[in-house]
Amino acid sequence: MSVIATGVRWLAIAILSLVAIGFALPGHVHVERQIAISAPPDHVFALVGDLQQWNAWSPWANIDPDADMQVSGSGLGQTMVWSSQHPEVGSGSQVIIELVESRYLRTHLEFDGQGQADATISLEPTVDGTQVTWALDSDMRQDAPVWMAPVSPYLGLMVKTSVGRSYETGLQNLKVAIEQQ
């Protein structure tokens, strides 16, 4: 057997192995970050519970300050629709689907052409203020074409890293915005 044929064979085995592993990997992505803020939960909730206030701390607002963002409604059902040419911001929508005043916020996100996710922000009172937990859950295989099924979990690993960094930045921005008030 020639060296080229052997190389092709090993390349085919490697590709098939990656595809098989992709099918075996979980398609669900969970990202979670926390921060302690020296303020009571109601002060924190004033910024996180109203999508109109998100530009004060959102990591994506700093990435593209010129993004088109529209917010409608208030409280439960409040909706944000955004559009940006910047690839880290993109376009999509977010709607508040669950809300517990000064404690909990859950939103459903639709990313144009890139899937959907649910995000939560939980506020836990502490002796020194509030423990804020921001989390995202997504099924990377949901609505993906069949040919993407083995690739989606690998993309999930990139999403986990990227969103994790963004959440860390956003939580730090939130801490600064609230503690400087």
Salt bridges, closest charged atoms under 4 A:
GLU32 OE1 - HIS30 NE2 3.08
GLU98 OE1 - ARG106 NH1 3.44
GLU110 OE2 - HIS108 NE2 2.79
ASP118 OD2 - ARG106 NH2 3.14
ASP118 OD1 - HIS108 ND1 2.67
GLU124 OE1 - ARG103 NH2 3.70
ASP137 OD1 - HIS28 NE2 3.11
ASP137 OD1 - HIS30 ND1 2.72
GLU168 OE2 - ARG33 NE 2.74
GLU179 OE2 - LYS175 NZ 3.04
